[in-house]
Amino acid sequence: MDCRPDCGACCTAPSISSPIPGMPHGKPANTPCIQLDERQRCKIFGSPLRPKVCAGLKPSAEMCGATSQQAMTFLIHLEALTAP
């Protein structure tokens, strides 16, 4: 499955505890990553600077849903289930 254009849910909804270029302490949940461009695409996709957790997250029908809002809802719920 390919990413939905102009979505960015997987780069916004989850918290990331590892450093990201421009966000040395990671990012909190429901906060857009600084590496998202104007089309909600990752500017460091494929780069070794991209956190491993990001590289390991693959789009799927269950996660992405039919709309960007469905993806955000799913990922925010997953974030809540996995929060410490």
N, C-alpha and C positions, 0 to 999 in steps of 0.2 A: 504494500500500500504506500502511496506517495503522500507527502504532507499536503494539507489543504492550503492553498494560497491565502495570505492575509490572516492566518489563524494565530499562531504563536502561543496557544494555550499551554503546550508542554514547556515553554520557556517562561511562563508567567505563573501558573498555578503552583507547581511544587517548590518547596524550599530546597536550596542547594547549599550544603555545608562546606564544600570544597571551593578553593579560590577560582575565580573567573577573572580574566583580564578586565580591569576596571572595577571589579568588585572583589577585593582581596579576601574578604571574609565570607564569601558566598552571597546568597540572597535569601530573604524571607519568602514564605509562601505568599501567593497572590500579588507578587511584585514582578513587573517585567524585567527580564535580564537586560543589562546595558548593551549586550551584544546583539540584540534584535535590531534589524534595520527597519526602514520605513515600510517595507512589505511584510514585516513580522517574520523574517527569515534570519537564521543564525549567521552572523558575520564571520564566525570562526569554525563553521561546519567543516569537518575534515582536517582541522588543525590539531596538532598535539597539545595546544593550549586549551582545547575544549575539555571540560571536566569529563571523567570517565562515566559518571552517572548520566550525563547528557548523551554521550555516544551509545550507551547501553539502552536508552529508551527508544523503542521503535514504534512507529505509528501502527495502529491496529483499528479494526472496525469498532471494537468494544470501547477502546480509549477515545477515539476521535469522534465517534457518533456521526450524525449527519450534518452537524453544524459546529461552528467554533464555540458557541455557547454550550452545546452538549459536551464538548471536549472539556471546557472549563469546569462544568459541573462535575463530571466524572473525576477529573484530576484533583479538584478541591476536596471531594469526598475521599479519594484515596489518600490524599495528604493528611486529612483528619484521622483516618484509620491508622496511619503509620506514625503519627506524631508521638514523641516520647512522653 
